[in-house]
Each structure stands twice: as structure tokens, then as C-alpha cells.
Amino acid sequence: MTVESTGSTARAMRDRAALEEELSTLAAAARRRRSVDLYLRAAIEGFCWAVLSGVCGKLLWDSRRTPLFFWPLALLDVLLLWDAARSWRRAQVNLRQELVLEARLRELRSALGIDP
């Protein structure tokens, strides 16, 4: 072996080790799927918002005067809608980041010959 081929082999091994290290770091980060939790939270809050909106609507429809407990329920209803929309937007942002991370992970697996 010549010095030139030994140097290129050592560089290739360092590059492979760096790729494997990046792969293990990204694989650990890819296991945390925050977007799924945020979508679930948005769905549950959206459902609760719909039910509570129905309750508030029924209270207004059936009452001659607005009941006192309508206003806290209406406030809770608005807060549920706001938080559901906020969770959905955060889930969208997290999903985009997770897709970029997953693309890089697939690229690394392909470069290392793990996936065909």
C-alpha cells in the first residue's frame, strides 16, 4: 500500500464514522414525534370545543335570560378553540421539521449502504 492509498482509506473510515455518528444522533431525534401528540391534542380540543359550543348554543336558545354560567362556558369555549388552532399550527411546523429530518436520515442510511 502506498501512503496515498492509506491516507484515502483512513479518510474514508473517518467519513464513515462521522456519517454513522450523525445517523445515530438523527435516529434518536427522529424517534421523538411531537407532531403526533400535538395533532391529537388539537383533535381532542376541537371535539370538546364543538360539544361545548352546542351546550352554549342550547343554553342561549332555551333561556329567556342568559344564565350566569353561560359566560364562563363561552370563555372556556373560545379558549379551547384558540388552543386547538395553536396546537394544530405547532404540529404543522413540527411535521415539516420531522420530514426534513427523516429525509436526511434516509440519505445517510443510503450513503452507508444500510438501505438499498
N, C-alpha and C positions, 0 to 999 in steps of 0.2 A: 504494500500500500504506500502510496505517496503521501506527502504532507498535505497536498491539496485535497486528495480524496478523504483523508482523515478529518480535515477541517470541515468539509462539507457534510460528513456523516455526523460529526459532533453537533454542527449547527442544525441539522435535520432532527436530531434527537432532542435538542433544546426546544426547537419549534414544536415538535410533537408534545413534549412535556408541557409547554405553555398552552397548547391547544387543549390538552387533557385537563389542565388546571382550570382553564376558562370553562370547559364543558361541565366540570363538577360544580363550579360556582353557579353557572347558569341553570343547571339542573335543579339545584337546591332552590333557587329563586323561582323557577317555573312551577314548583310544587305548590307554592302559595297562590291560590286562585282567588284573590279578593273580589274580583268582578262577580263571581257566582254568589257570594254572600250578599253583595250589595244589590244584585238583581232580585234575590229572594226577599231582602228587606223591602225593596221598592214594591214588589208584588203584594206582600202581606199588608203593607201600609196602604196601598191603593185599594185593596179589598176592604180594609177597615174604614177607609175614607168613604167608599161607596155605601157601606152599611150605615155608617153614622150620618151620611147625607140623607139617606132615606128616613132615618129616625127624626132628624131635624125637620125635614120636609113634612113628615106626618104630624109632628108637633105643631107646626105652623098652620097646617091645613085644618086640623081638628080643633084648634083652640080659638076662642074668641079673643082672648088677650094672650100675648106672648108669655109663656111660662118663664119663671126666673131661671130655671136650669137650662133653658134653651141657649142662652148666651155663652156659658162655659162649654157647652157641647159644640156650638158653632165655632168657637175659638179652637177647640181641640180638632175639629174637622179641618179647619184651614191649616193648622199646624201639621196634621197628618199628610195633607196634600202637598204642602211645601217640602216636608222631609222626604216624601216618596219621590218627588221630582228631583230633589238634590241627590238622593241615593242613586237614582237612575243615571243622572249625568256623571256622577263619580264612577259608576260601574262602566259606562261607556269609555271614559278616559282610561280606566284600568284595563279594560279589554283590549284597547288599542296597544297599550304598553305590553300586555301579555302576548299579543300576536307578534309584535316585533321581537320579543324575547324568544318566542317559540321558533320564529324563522331563523334567528341566529343559532339556536340550539340545533335545528335540523342541518344547517350549513356546517356546523362543527362536526356533527355526527357523520355527515357525508365525507368531510375532509379527512376524518380519522379512519374512515372505512368501516364504521360500525353499521351504518345503514347502506344498503345497496343503492 
